């Protein structure tokens, strides 16, 4: 067991150092990349996207059986004029 400690430990250390160096190199190369900025929305602009309504009642229960009915704790619905 003592004979494997140094080879295995050194292998793990070398692999960790290599992975850290690769991460640093990748961050250096991606530092100057210009990404497009999202367009800022203000309230004076017209909203041209469709409403996105999500309901938690459409999912299957993800927990074990409980003492209440599923409709009591799994959400509700959304409505409104857009």
Buried (B, 14 or more C-beta within 10 A) or exposed (E): EEEEEEEEEEEEEEEEEEEEEEEEEEEEEEEEEEEEEEEEEEEEEEEEEEEEEEEEEEEEEEEEEEEEEEEEEBEEEEEEEE
